[in-house]
Amino acid sequence: MSRPPVLTLQGWLLAVLLPALGLLIVVYALLVYGRLHDFIIVGFDGKLTAISTTTAGFIDPAEHERLMEPLPISNMTHDPADPTIWALDTSRHVLMKIRPADGMAEETGIKVPPEIDSLSNDLGAGNLLMLDDATGHFTHFSTATGKITPAWTVEPPITAIGTIMRRNGLYVAGRDLRKVDLTTGKVTRINSVPGPIRDMSYDKKRDVLWALSEQGNEIFNLDPATGALRKRIKLTFEKDPDNPDADPPPVELRTLVFERISEKLFGSSTSLMPIDPETGIVSVKGYLPGFGQEHGEVYQRYAGPMTQIMGRANLTYLYTMAVRGRDHIIYGLDGTIGKEHSTLLSTDTLREAEVDGVQRLMTEGVPYVSGIQPWPPWGVLKSSFAPILNEQGRPVSMAGADVDAGTIQFQIRRALVITFGFGAAMLLVGGLLTLAIARRLTGPLHAIRTAALRAAAGDYGHQTEIDRPRELRRLAQRFTAVSATLGREVKALRENLSVRQTARDRAGLVERLALMAPLVAEAPAGSPWAWGELGPRSAIPAGGAIRAAGRTLAWIAGHAEDPLAGQARRAEIAATAEALLLRHGSDLGTLGARLGVLFPEEIPAWALVADDGLHVCLRRPRLLWRRGRDGTLVEIPAPDFAAALPPAPGEFVILAGPEAPWADLAHADGATAASLLASWRSAAAAADTRAFALVGGGAP
């Protein structure tokens, strides 16, 4: 009978271990790829967070907030000689010039009095009429010299004004429509108004006095001669050609002006917008959004560096935006150049997946990094948002940095190629090394040495498994058993030491707390009242007393099961009770109600020591007593907290907890409340009780 062939160690390695090694390397490569994938994602997260946080940090929140608010143009009027629209910025009380060609608002540096609310022209180039709506005072204003000349006064209310040069008249709207002669200042009522009017302007091309409704969504065609209403025209925005099925947003204009040179009717809200007076269609085509603030010094000062950061960091978008409501966003600064640029004050809607993170950012100021999500029409993006904080540290807007998912996927594919290429190299090298080590029989010895080192480092649970040769396998098994036993012994020893140390620390803390003085140790000298703790200092009750505003508030409670909890509870109650006493000390009714909410159910009674006596509130009977001259005790069952309980001469009023040594009270004597409490405490010193008592004695 022939014996089966016996494989050599090298044969076993070639037949079994090398395929197993290949499998392990593949698994390892997959794990490494997973880690690299995570590192790439984390790296992009860190990069985006750093860029968005840095961008948010260098933006002045006050300047950004001014950019995010529509330019407060409250009134406009044309210049009779130049193609210019004069506008009033009521937030800064300055005059602006708006170009009718593109809607660009330019600073003039001309200040106007803060009480001015409305503008109209004064029939001269650069000369304006200004109005204080509240008083009806009109003034002439020269934009060239800055000179202000009083004109006339028209009885308010006034909501809109407009000048008609051909008729040399100023029209005033309020409760009715009136005309003011610009030469004499004479006021003539010409008609009623068709509804509340916000602004007026004269159209010389059509000989129409246009009036804007109070809601800003309708214009009235008025006859300049009679003031009669000819037509009401509803205003609507022009439909978006890219989305013709969507309803345009509602129109709400702030002001109205007819520019005499271009002969166009304009309205304004967040930008200058031409109005077709025949159809009422309002358009924004060809006019700069936000009155062209993107071309201003503030916007360009930030947008330029943001564009450079985008290029150097290979970002897709870098921008700022404000959040309104749950998911409505308004774009501010944008470093993107081209068709994907988000114009100032344009709007969008947050992706539903980002709402919770962005809302947390706006409430807590915590930066937020999104996953890879589609955001139509911008593409598949990964975004990071960082808060722009105001001077109070509150988020007012946020900076966003986006990177296209294609960039991330390229890095991930590259990591995949590198990882599996490296894994293949490891397989080849590992096979050669394994064969070399196996030939010298160093593998088992190396495993035993590794186990010994791990045991020395504290890892007693490591399993050392060796199949061949037999002697080393038995040695490894014995070493593993000894290591496990040693680990169990060390673990038990550490647990025992930890339990003992915790017990010693707790006992020491309880001892130190017990030696601490109560919240209010003794009554002031000369006080007819005394309060304090009864019994040994081996336990800590929740009862106590505090002094504030010349009065004392004391409460009684039983023995605390946990000394540490009792001390903490007493300190917590004392802090809140002191605040209530200082705030409501003059209103005993309110103070009593608030204390009733503060004190937990385990506190049966509390009292306020005032000049007029003791004010007590009880939750249980047999806690409040009056001790007469002859030592007899009479219970006071249900006192009114608002009424004082002053002790009569020779008597004592006593409030004590249920654990107080009442049996010794009849034998205690003392001329004052302090001596009575001292003798009572001395009599109770041997008993294992703990209570808080308050005693007051009348003058004998």
NUMI-268676 format. One line per field, with one value per residue (C-alpha): residue number from 1; x, y, z. Coordinates in Angstrom, 3 decimals. Example, Ala and Ser with C-alpha at 12.3 -4.5 7.8 and 13.67 -1.06 7.14 Angstrom:
! NUMI-268676
num = c(1_2)
xx = c(12.300_13.670)
yy = c(-4.500_-1.060)
zz = c(7.800_7.140)
//
This chain:
! NUMI-268676
num = c(1_2_3_4_5_6_7_8_9_10_11_12_13_14_15_16_17_18_19_20_21_22_23_24_25_26_27_28_29_30_31_32_33_34_35_36_37_38_39_40_41_42_43_44_45_46_47_48_49_50_51_52_53_54_55_56_57_58_59_60_61_62_63_64_65_66_67_68_69_70_71_72_73_74_75_76_77_78_79_80_81_82_83_84_85_86_87_88_89_90_91_92_93_94_95_96_97_98_99_100_101_102_103_104_105_106_107_108_109_110_111_112_113_114_115_116_117_118_119_120_121_122_123_124_125_126_127_128_129_130_131_132_133_134_135_136_137_138_139_140_141_142_143_144_145_146_147_148_149_150_151_152_153_154_155_156_157_158_159_160_161_162_163_164_165_166_167_168_169_170_171_172_173_174_175_176_177_178_179_180_181_182_183_184_185_186_187_188_189_190_191_192_193_194_195_196_197_198_199_200_201_202_203_204_205_206_207_208_209_210_211_212_213_214_215_216_217_218_219_220_221_222_223_224_225_226_227_228_229_230_231_232_233_234_235_236_237_238_239_240_241_242_243_244_245_246_247_248_249_250_251_252_253_254_255_256_257_258_259_260_261_262_263_264_265_266_267_268_269_270_271_272_273_274_275_276_277_278_279_280_281_282_283_284_285_286_287_288_289_290_291_292_293_294_295_296_297_298_299_300_301_302_303_304_305_306_307_308_309_310_311_312_313_314_315_316_317_318_319_320_321_322_323_324_325_326_327_328_329_330_331_332_333_334_335_336_337_338_339_340_341_342_343_344_345_346_347_348_349_350_351_352_353_354_355_356_357_358_359_360_361_362_363_364_365_366_367_368_369_370_371_372_373_374_375_376_377_378_379_380_381_382_383_384_385_386_387_388_389_390_391_392_393_394_395_396_397_398_399_400_401_402_403_404_405_406_407_408_409_410_411_412_413_414_415_416_417_418_419_420_421_422_423_424_425_426_427_428_429_430_431_432_433_434_435_436_437_438_439_440_441_442_443_444_445_446_447_448_449_450_451_452_453_454_455_456_457_458_459_460_461_462_463_464_465_466_467_468_469_470_471_472_473_474_475_476_477_478_479_480_481_482_483_484_485_486_487_488_489_490_491_492_493_494_495_496_497_498_499_500_501_502_503_504_505_506_507_508_509_510_511_512_513_514_515_516_517_518_519_520_521_522_523_524_525_526_527_528_529_530_531_532_533_534_535_536_537_538_539_540_541_542_543_544_545_546_547_548_549_550_551_552_553_554_555_556_557_558_559_560_561_562_563_564_565_566_567_568_569_570_571_572_573_574_575_576_577_578_579_580_581_582_583_584_585_586_587_588_589_590_591_592_593_594_595_596_597_598_599_600_601_602_603_604_605_606_607_608_609_610_611_612_613_614_615_616_617_618_619_620_621_622_623_624_625_626_627_628_629_630_631_632_633_634_635_636_637_638_639_640_641_642_643_644_645_646_647_648_649_650_651_652_653_654_655_656_657_658_659_660_661_662_663_664_665_666_667_668_669_670_671_672_673_674_675_676_677_678_679_680_681_682_683_684_685_686_687_688_689_690_691_692_693_694_695_696_697_698_699_700)
xx = c(0.000_1.543_1.543_-0.151_2.260_3.195_3.464_6.390_6.026_6.792_4.158_1.548_2.361_2.078_-1.162_-2.985_-1.269_-0.455_-4.104_-5.173_-2.576_-3.925_-7.450_-6.292_-4.473_-7.576_-9.662_-6.996_-6.943_-10.695_-10.396_-7.625_-9.696_-12.614_-10.376_-8.940_-12.431_-13.360_-10.155_-10.915_-14.434_-13.136_-10.422_-12.970_-15.093_-12.131_-11.168_-14.682_-15.181_-11.875_-12.698_-16.287_-15.217_-12.367_-14.664_-17.266_-14.543_-13.201_-16.650_-17.809_-21.274_-22.577_-21.549_-22.897_-26.195_-26.532_-25.933_-28.545_-31.188_-32.805_-31.658_-34.289_-35.428_-38.615_-39.270_-38.168_-38.577_-37.195_-34.828_-36.513_-33.311_-31.049_-31.722_-31.486_-33.832_-33.380_-34.101_-34.336_-32.565_-34.438_-32.203_-29.166_-31.030_-29.083_-29.993_-29.192_-28.998_-30.433_-29.513_-32.680_-30.641_-29.670_-31.035_-27.625_-27.910_-25.007_-24.058_-24.316_-23.104_-25.927_-27.492_-31.118_-32.871_-34.012_-37.649_-37.939_-40.134_-41.042_-39.470_-40.694_-39.056_-39.123_-39.191_-35.446_-32.437_-31.189_-33.893_-36.176_-39.223_-38.964_-41.824_-42.169_-45.247_-46.064_-46.244_-46.978_-43.983_-42.562_-39.033_-37.047_-33.716_-30.858_-28.709_-25.939_-25.605_-27.341_-29.428_-32.830_-35.558_-38.936_-41.871_-45.402_-47.334_-50.179_-52.477_-51.698_-52.280_-50.137_-49.169_-47.858_-46.803_-46.144_-45.288_-46.728_-44.468_-46.803_-49.497_-47.028_-48.746_-47.904_-50.392_-50.823_-52.643_-53.992_-57.621_-58.304_-56.403_-55.301_-53.330_-50.772_-49.799_-45.978_-45.904_-48.384_-48.688_-52.478_-54.095_-57.171_-59.075_-59.822_-61.214_-61.384_-58.784_-59.730_-57.965_-54.898_-52.011_-48.333_-46.689_-47.517_-45.739_-46.802_-46.571_-46.089_-46.232_-49.787_-50.860_-51.608_-51.080_-50.024_-50.709_-49.354_-51.720_-50.803_-50.238_-47.848_-49.616_-51.845_-51.573_-54.351_-54.716_-55.854_-56.944_-54.489_-57.164_-59.986_-58.291_-60.912_-60.034_-59.785_-58.518_-57.177_-54.348_-53.252_-49.479_-47.988_-44.426_-43.401_-43.355_-40.018_-39.306_-37.287_-40.258_-43.418_-45.761_-44.729_-46.773_-44.721_-44.420_-46.811_-45.843_-45.236_-43.580_-42.351_-42.376_-43.210_-41.616_-42.013_-38.605_-39.136_-36.111_-36.591_-40.382_-40.610_-42.630_-40.553_-41.273_-38.871_-38.665_-35.316_-34.328_-35.495_-38.169_-39.915_-43.711_-45.846_-48.727_-50.999_-50.804_-49.426_-46.559_-43.475_-40.132_-36.617_-34.835_-31.794_-31.828_-29.256_-30.581_-30.281_-29.861_-26.451_-24.910_-22.788_-20.817_-20.273_-17.064_-18.318_-19.437_-16.326_-14.035_-15.295_-16.228_-12.725_-10.909_-13.689_-13.125_-9.384_-10.050_-12.328_-9.614_-6.812_-8.889_-10.607_-14.046_-17.191_-19.004_-18.184_-20.941_-22.888_-26.570_-29.196_-31.901_-35.460_-37.976_-37.419_-35.813_-35.982_-32.529_-31.379_-27.983_-25.529_-21.888_-20.898_-17.386_-18.694_-18.232_-20.446_-23.918_-23.937_-23.351_-26.094_-27.073_-27.384_-30.755_-31.761_-33.618_-33.560_-34.861_-32.720_-32.627_-34.734_-31.675_-29.887_-32.722_-32.013_-28.260_-28.662_-31.302_-28.931_-26.193_-28.438_-29.510_-26.336_-23.606_-22.237_-20.700_-22.494_-21.125_-23.563_-23.288_-23.020_-26.456_-28.054_-28.988_-30.779_-29.848_-26.359_-25.392_-24.370_-22.524_-20.907_-21.345_-20.062_-21.751_-20.217_-21.983_-21.309_-21.565_-22.523_-20.915_-23.107_-21.919_-25.291_-25.406_-26.977_-25.963_-23.682_-20.879_-21.138_-18.407_-19.392_-17.359_-18.655_-19.038_-16.961_-13.839_-14.465_-15.187_-11.921_-9.966_-11.855_-11.112_-7.457_-7.420_-8.992_-6.272_-3.487_-4.897_-5.374_-2.069_-0.392_-2.320_-1.039_2.510_1.961_0.699_3.837_6.215_4.268_4.393_8.144_8.716_6.411_8.324_11.638_10.484_8.843_12.072_13.787_10.918_10.841_7.145_5.966_8.694_7.751_4.106_5.051_7.298_4.501_2.110_4.644_5.107_1.359_0.963_3.723_1.824_-1.361_-3.165_-3.749_-6.527_-4.437_-4.713_-1.553_-2.354_0.392_-0.267_3.247_5.556_3.942_6.316_5.783_2.011_1.941_4.147_1.808_-1.244_0.339_1.424_-2.090_-3.621_-1.138_-1.746_-5.540_-5.238_-2.917_-5.332_-8.239_-6.192_-5.050_-8.582_-9.976_-7.236_-7.914_-11.653_-11.104_-8.751_-11.211_-14.125_-12.064_-10.757_-14.289_-15.573_-12.707_-13.234_-16.972_-16.507_-13.988_-16.293_-19.231_-17.042_-15.874_-19.426_-20.664_-18.072_-19.172_-21.291_-24.983_-26.190_-27.036_-25.339_-26.758_-29.237_-27.911_-27.086_-30.151_-32.639_-35.648_-35.425_-33.037_-32.686_-30.391_-29.913_-30.686_-28.849_-25.347_-23.403_-23.097_-25.757_-26.680_-30.338_-31.978_-33.351_-31.704_-32.063_-30.892_-30.722_-31.433_-32.713_-32.681_-34.996_-34.531_-36.236_-36.012_-37.345_-37.421_-36.872_-36.228_-33.080_-31.493_-30.777_-27.756_-25.634_-24.228_-27.683_-28.963_-26.176_-26.664_-30.431_-30.043_-27.650_-29.932_-33.001_-31.063_-29.908_-33.397_-35.098_-32.736_-33.549_-37.305_-36.954_-35.077_-37.552_-40.906_-40.078_-42.541_-45.406_-45.996_-48.827_-46.655_-43.668_-45.721_-47.011_-43.535_-42.039_-44.802_-43.641_-39.931_-40.017_-40.468_-43.067_-40.553_-40.228_-43.301_-42.981_-41.142_-41.209_-40.165_-38.695_-39.600_-39.709_-43.391_-43.067_-43.105_-44.871_-45.424_-46.673_-47.459_-48.006_-48.466_-49.967_-48.135_-45.160_-45.999_-46.554_-46.934_-45.320_-46.866_-45.330_-46.235_-44.534_-47.750_-47.760_-50.637_-50.567_-51.116_-52.721_-53.104_-51.477_-51.873_-48.502_-49.466_-50.237_-47.429_-47.254_-45.463_-44.855_-46.483_-44.268_-42.864_-44.020_-42.256_-43.380_-41.636_-41.424_-39.588_-39.386_-41.050_-37.729_-37.264_-37.096_-40.491_-40.418_-37.505_-39.137_-41.167_-37.969_-35.998_-35.886_-34.251_-34.807_-34.357_-35.041_-31.312_-30.890_-34.034_-32.716_-29.286_-30.741_-32.962_-29.973_-28.005_-30.835_-31.068_-27.325_-27.391_-30.309_-29.769_-32.083_-31.635_-34.010_-34.072_-35.900_-36.867_-37.739_-38.916_-39.500_-41.395_-39.860_-40.683)
yy = c(0.000_3.283_6.394_9.568_12.221_14.781_18.376_20.407_23.788_25.425_23.293_24.210_27.876_27.579_25.578_27.398_30.414_32.291_32.307_33.293_36.061_37.269_37.348_39.225_41.801_42.316_42.837_45.149_47.099_47.489_48.739_51.152_52.362_52.941_54.916_56.924_57.581_58.880_60.931_62.505_63.415_64.691_66.619_68.326_69.009_70.629_72.598_73.890_74.682_76.579_78.620_79.406_80.275_82.496_84.216_84.810_86.162_88.877_90.248_93.211_92.179_95.767_96.379_92.998_93.654_96.958_95.138_92.515_95.142_96.734_100.310_102.312_104.565_106.090_108.802_109.746_112.748_113.671_116.505_118.904_119.495_116.434_112.720_112.080_110.737_112.235_109.780_110.061_107.545_107.994_105.648_107.922_111.143_111.651_112.300_109.671_109.947_107.067_106.581_105.924_103.949_101.043_101.823_102.482_104.447_106.810_108.568_112.361_113.138_115.689_115.536_116.499_117.270_114.078_115.165_115.221_112.402_113.340_114.926_116.727_119.066_122.856_123.640_124.292_122.107_120.669_122.438_120.270_120.629_118.769_117.938_117.035_114.768_115.109_118.928_119.750_122.159_122.586_123.870_124.719_122.910_123.686_120.628_122.876_125.117_123.045_126.083_125.437_128.084_127.781_127.699_127.089_124.863_122.595_121.120_117.409_114.545_114.313_110.974_111.978_115.027_115.668_118.732_119.575_122.115_123.127_124.080_125.502_123.460_121.128_118.314_117.054_113.831_113.005_112.614_114.357_115.741_119.379_121.756_124.262_127.271_127.278_131.069_132.082_128.909_128.976_125.569_124.491_121.248_119.726_116.232_113.222_110.444_107.002_105.361_105.778_107.065_106.417_108.527_110.668_111.766_113.722_112.107_114.955_112.542_111.419_114.419_112.054_112.395_108.884_107.887_104.759_102.944_102.521_98.774_99.517_97.072_99.458_102.812_105.387_107.443_110.885_113.895_116.720_119.371_117.877_115.145_112.677_108.988_107.852_104.296_101.851_99.645_96.487_95.980_92.561_91.378_90.148_86.346_84.576_83.199_80.324_79.300_80.537_78.312_79.838_82.688_85.879_87.261_90.001_93.607_95.981_99.203_101.834_104.884_106.123_108.614_109.692_110.542_113.459_112.962_109.252_109.614_106.387_105.586_103.907_102.280_101.043_98.402_96.568_98.060_100.522_98.944_100.380_100.203_99.878_102.264_100.704_97.108_97.560_95.114_95.734_94.528_94.195_93.446_95.590_97.205_96.513_94.559_96.213_99.623_98.462_98.017_95.205_97.924_99.830_100.010_97.790_94.898_94.966_95.111_91.678_90.060_90.470_88.486_85.877_85.332_84.885_82.383_80.379_80.116_79.168_76.628_75.114_75.910_75.859_78.640_81.043_83.349_84.777_84.598_85.388_82.994_84.204_81.916_78.172_77.697_80.991_82.393_85.730_85.889_88.642_88.607_86.144_85.522_83.622_85.364_84.494_83.166_81.229_84.401_84.938_88.585_90.624_90.150_87.279_84.488_80.711_77.832_75.628_71.920_70.062_68.065_71.292_73.002_71.537_72.159_75.733_76.511_75.235_77.431_80.513_79.822_78.401_79.754_76.246_75.760_73.170_70.846_69.063_65.738_65.364_66.438_67.657_71.338_72.253_74.163_74.492_70.797_68.042_69.866_69.496_72.673_74.249_77.147_79.352_82.092_85.803_87.087_90.598_92.498_90.619_87.258_86.457_84.953_87.403_85.801_83.022_82.372_79.322_77.420_74.759_72.218_70.165_66.446_65.643_66.963_64.723_61.694_62.184_62.134_59.016_57.169_58.065_56.739_53.491_52.954_53.752_51.503_48.380_48.906_49.113_46.019_44.015_45.035_44.060_40.632_39.936_41.196_39.507_36.125_36.298_37.386_34.698_31.989_33.332_33.528_30.103_28.529_29.747_28.892_32.374_32.891_31.096_32.644_36.071_35.462_34.400_37.438_39.730_38.191_38.712_42.371_42.965_41.332_43.569_46.561_45.460_43.558_40.252_39.007_38.538_34.995_33.435_30.542_28.375_25.102_23.915_22.826_21.017_22.282_25.925_25.388_24.052_26.916_29.423_27.823_27.911_31.500_32.489_30.828_32.514_35.876_35.547_34.584_37.501_39.829_38.715_39.211_42.696_43.702_42.488_44.313_47.576_47.328_46.678_49.669_51.894_50.929_51.558_54.899_56.050_55.092_56.935_60.061_60.088_59.579_62.421_64.747_63.951_64.613_67.977_69.026_68.055_70.356_73.301_75.980_76.109_78.749_81.085_79.911_82.277_85.124_88.697_90.018_91.447_89.633_88.112_85.212_82.266_79.527_76.599_72.866_70.307_67.070_65.793_66.966_63.455_64.161_67.098_68.148_70.077_72.643_76.020_79.767_82.786_86.457_89.217_92.801_92.698_89.679_85.966_83.211_79.774_76.399_73.027_69.593_66.094_63.991_63.638_60.055_61.191_63.828_65.161_65.476_67.188_69.775_70.450_70.762_73.201_75.412_75.344_76.327_79.058_80.753_80.859_81.810_84.752_86.052_85.753_87.505_90.416_90.741_90.169_90.974_93.859_91.761_88.888_87.439_87.077_85.954_83.210_81.947_81.888_80.097_77.520_76.685_76.740_74.440_70.726_68.568_67.197_70.671_70.906_74.518_77.805_81.167_84.774_86.562_90.251_93.169_92.634_88.933_85.542_84.880_81.131_78.762_75.119_72.025_69.664_70.005_69.885_71.960_75.429_75.981_78.743_78.062_79.987_81.269_78.029_75.845_74.605_74.135_75.279_74.363_77.063_74.918_77.090_80.528_83.165_83.923_87.556_87.972_88.218_86.014_88.097_86.264_87.807_88.808_85.726_83.433_81.657_80.936_77.771_76.326_72.999_69.914_66.585_65.151_67.848_66.578_67.889_65.745_67.782_71.115_71.178_70.912_73.462_76.950_80.176_83.865_84.405_82.508_81.880_80.311_78.209_76.882_76.256_74.261_72.348_71.544_70.405_68.131_66.656_66.199_62.583_61.648_60.623_63.293_66.087_69.020_72.715_74.934_78.601_80.095_83.588_84.945_87.976_90.337_89.163)
zz = c(0.000_-1.127_1.091_-0.152_-1.313_1.320_0.171_1.203_2.866_-0.426_-2.124_0.455_-0.065_-3.831_-3.669_-0.867_0.607_-2.585_-3.813_-0.309_-0.330_-3.659_-2.255_0.825_-1.300_-3.430_-0.277_1.075_-2.176_-1.987_1.582_0.612_-2.317_0.048_2.363_-0.540_-1.795_1.645_1.823_-1.546_-0.438_2.913_1.077_-1.126_1.957_3.683_0.597_0.008_3.694_3.852_0.739_1.751_5.311_4.074_1.587_4.292_6.563_4.265_3.326_5.398_6.660_6.679_3.057_2.012_3.751_1.895_-1.394_-0.523_0.179_-2.884_-3.420_-1.482_-4.317_-2.926_-5.511_-9.059_-11.337_-14.755_-15.578_-18.064_-20.041_-19.638_-20.226_-16.515_-13.867_-10.408_-7.603_-3.825_-1.585_1.681_3.687_3.316_2.366_-0.875_-4.500_-7.124_-10.908_-12.931_-16.586_-18.619_-21.147_-18.884_-15.366_-13.789_-10.514_-9.825_-6.611_-6.743_-3.232_-2.874_0.580_1.167_4.458_6.230_6.328_2.511_1.164_-2.453_-5.546_-8.668_-11.162_-10.931_-14.680_-14.744_-15.515_-12.240_-10.225_-8.124_-5.955_-2.658_-0.301_3.349_3.153_6.842_6.925_3.253_3.072_-0.470_-1.152_-4.293_-4.504_-6.888_-7.550_-8.845_-5.777_-3.104_-2.210_-0.641_-0.939_0.813_-1.591_-0.296_2.018_0.925_3.506_4.014_3.548_0.422_-1.117_-4.583_-6.618_-10.325_-12.424_-15.851_-17.517_-20.317_-17.846_-15.345_-12.657_-9.817_-9.151_-5.592_-4.700_-1.274_-0.361_-3.686_-6.671_-6.359_-8.572_-7.283_-9.394_-9.480_-9.662_-6.991_-4.909_-5.204_-4.562_-6.544_-6.092_-9.498_-8.843_-6.554_-6.837_-8.188_-5.252_-3.010_-5.141_-4.456_-7.231_-10.299_-13.493_-16.594_-20.048_-22.549_-25.504_-24.726_-22.598_-19.697_-15.982_-14.923_-11.320_-9.597_-7.213_-3.552_-4.089_-6.968_-9.305_-11.303_-13.111_-13.631_-16.830_-15.573_-17.653_-16.751_-17.299_-15.235_-13.212_-14.449_-14.648_-18.240_-17.746_-15.146_-16.398_-14.541_-14.499_-15.313_-15.892_-19.303_-19.544_-19.407_-22.905_-21.385_-19.241_-20.989_-18.958_-15.638_-14.234_-13.789_-10.256_-9.113_-9.849_-6.926_-8.090_-5.668_-7.923_-11.431_-13.861_-17.505_-18.981_-21.382_-23.659_-24.455_-24.016_-21.999_-18.902_-16.191_-12.859_-10.207_-7.520_-7.380_-10.743_-13.380_-15.616_-18.686_-18.766_-21.873_-20.976_-23.577_-22.287_-18.783_-19.471_-17.327_-18.718_-17.341_-20.616_-21.274_-17.818_-15.142_-12.149_-8.763_-10.446_-11.672_-8.241_-9.723_-11.534_-8.297_-6.269_-3.411_-5.621_-7.794_-4.754_-3.678_-7.018_-8.482_-5.736_-5.770_-9.500_-8.884_-6.065_-8.355_-11.002_-8.633_-6.662_-9.753_-8.352_-10.421_-8.526_-5.688_-4.510_-1.576_-0.883_1.740_2.877_3.203_4.821_4.548_1.140_-0.781_-1.576_-2.989_-4.717_-3.820_-4.906_-7.632_-8.935_-11.979_-15.333_-18.287_-18.840_-15.565_-13.545_-10.940_-11.019_-7.868_-6.124_-8.434_-6.682_-6.546_-4.423_-2.217_-2.920_-0.393_0.722_1.728_3.638_7.094_6.893_5.646_8.273_10.974_9.509_9.665_13.270_14.832_12.536_11.773_8.279_6.164_3.454_1.161_-0.565_-4.326_-5.472_-8.718_-8.627_-11.873_-13.946_-12.470_-12.710_-10.283_-7.508_-4.128_-2.089_1.089_2.862_5.572_7.558_7.097_10.663_11.737_14.614_17.110_15.771_14.199_10.676_8.198_4.885_3.705_1.247_-1.009_-2.851_-5.425_-7.337_-10.251_-9.562_-12.679_-10.954_-7.951_-10.105_-12.016_-8.757_-7.633_-10.898_-10.609_-7.030_-8.262_-10.913_-8.461_-5.741_-7.838_-9.621_-6.274_-5.154_-8.125_-7.317_-3.708_-4.800_-6.776_-4.128_-1.331_-3.065_-3.518_0.069_1.419_-0.392_0.851_4.467_4.351_3.220_6.335_8.711_10.139_9.653_12.819_14.900_13.647_14.562_18.123_18.524_17.315_19.833_22.619_21.694_21.597_25.000_26.346_24.936_26.718_23.935_25.722_23.448_20.315_18.915_17.527_15.173_13.678_11.802_11.120_12.568_15.490_18.193_17.295_17.089_20.679_21.830_20.201_21.834_25.275_24.795_23.733_26.807_29.153_27.472_27.813_31.511_32.174_30.389_32.556_35.714_34.690_33.742_37.072_38.965_37.103_37.709_41.421_41.716_39.836_42.119_45.252_43.998_43.089_46.537_48.259_46.133_46.833_50.562_50.691_48.765_51.047_54.086_52.730_51.799_55.265_56.857_54.728_56.382_55.444_53.028_55.934_59.089_61.689_61.988_62.219_65.658_67.388_65.131_66.946_64.494_64.383_61.817_61.283_60.892_63.584_64.145_63.301_60.236_58.831_56.194_53.979_53.701_50.890_53.358_53.760_53.859_51.913_52.785_50.285_50.511_54.322_54.506_54.900_52.913_54.573_53.479_55.184_53.744_54.896_54.805_51.322_50.288_48.254_50.062_46.786_45.265_48.425_48.350_44.637_45.056_47.947_45.959_42.900_44.933_46.751_43.539_42.015_45.286_45.754_42.270_42.947_46.325_44.762_41.911_43.638_47.268_47.345_45.959_48.398_46.333_43.231_45.310_46.985_43.638_42.076_45.093_44.903_41.376_42.316_45.375_44.608_46.321_48.825_50.387_52.678_53.868_53.415_55.142_54.576_57.606_57.341_59.740_60.416_61.273_59.599_56.242_55.895_53.181_54.154_52.073_55.044_58.509_61.818_60.733_62.132_65.880_68.416_71.793_74.644_77.866_79.651_77.022_75.404_71.628_69.412_65.726_63.122_60.376_57.242_57.407_54.691_53.060_52.619_56.356_58.938_62.058_64.704_68.011_71.070_74.024_75.671_72.854_70.015_66.442_65.224_61.697_61.583_59.415_60.191_61.431_64.074_67.703_68.795_71.953_73.290_72.576_75.766_77.820_75.859_77.228_76.282_76.512_72.790_69.621_69.150_72.583_72.109_68.800_70.359_73.247_70.828_68.633_71.693_72.768_69.258_68.778_69.868_67.623_64.028_62.635_60.221_59.741_59.145_61.660_61.889_65.289_66.178_69.661_70.865_73.354_76.928)
//
